[in-house]
Amino acid sequence: QQGQMVAPVVANLGPLEALTLNPNPDEVEEVFTLPLAHLLREENQGYTHFRTAGRYGYTLPVFLNGPHRVWGLTAIVTELTLELLAPGRY
C-alpha cells in the first residue's frame, strides 16, 4: 500500500530481561532480538531477488538468524540503520 509513513525509532531500552512486551497478536507473531554484532557479520547478510512478469524486478536485503529471517520493510529499515550506526563496517 502506498502513502504510508514509517518512523523507525532507535533507542537503548536497558536490559532486555527487564522489558515486558505486549505486542498485538494480530500483527506480531513472535518477538526476537538480534545483537548489532550479529547483524554486522557478513554470513548473516543476504539479498532476495524478486521477479516481476518473468524477469528481474528488484532486490531487497535480508538478515539471517537461525529460524528467523528479517526481510521486507524491516530489513530495509535495518540496513539503513546499520549504515548510520556502523559506517565503514556495513
N, C-alpha and C positions, 0 to 999 in steps of 0.2 A: 504494500500500500504506500502510495506516495504522499508527501505533505506532512509526515510526522517528524517531530524533532526529538532527538535523543540527547540527553545531557549527562554524560558519564561523570561520576564523582570519584576521585581518588582520595582515600583517607586512611590514616592509621587508626584502627579501632581498638588497639591494645591486644592483649592475649585473646586468641580465638576461643580458648576454653571458657572464657568469661562471657562470651556472647550468647544470647538467646535469640535465635532467628525464628520468625514465624512467616515463612513465605506462603503466598496464595497458592493452594494446591491446584487451582485451575490453570495457573501459569507456570509453576515451578515444580518439576518432578523430583529433583534432588539438588541439594546444595553441597558443593565441594570446594576445596581451596587448592591453589597451586602456588608454591613459592616462586618468587621472582627468578631465583637461580634455575629452577626447573624450566621456566618459560624461555630463558636465555640460552639453554642448551640446544645446539643445532639439531640433535637427533629427535627433539620433541617438537620441531617446527616443520611444517609442510605447506603444501598448497593443493587446492582442489580445483580441477579444471572442469568447467561446465560447458556443455554443448547446447546449442540452440539451432533447431531446424537441421540437425545432422552435421553441423560444423562447429568449430570452436566458437564459444560465446564470450566467456570471461573466466578469470582466475581469482580465487579468494584464499586468504590464509587459513590454516587450520593448525591447532596446537594439540598434541597428543599427550595422554596421561592414562596409561592402563586402559580401563574400560571406558574412560571418559574421553570425549573428543570435543574440543572447543571450536566451533565453526560459526559460519553465518555472521550476523551483525556483531555478536560477542567477540568473535575472532578479529574482526576489523577494528573494533574499539581497542582490543588487547594489543594488536600490532601497533596502532597509533600511539598508545600509551607507552609501550616499550621503546619506541623511537624517541619519545620525550624523556623517559626516565633513564634510559641507558644508551645515549648516543655513542656510536662507535662500537658498541657491544652487540647491538641488534641491527 
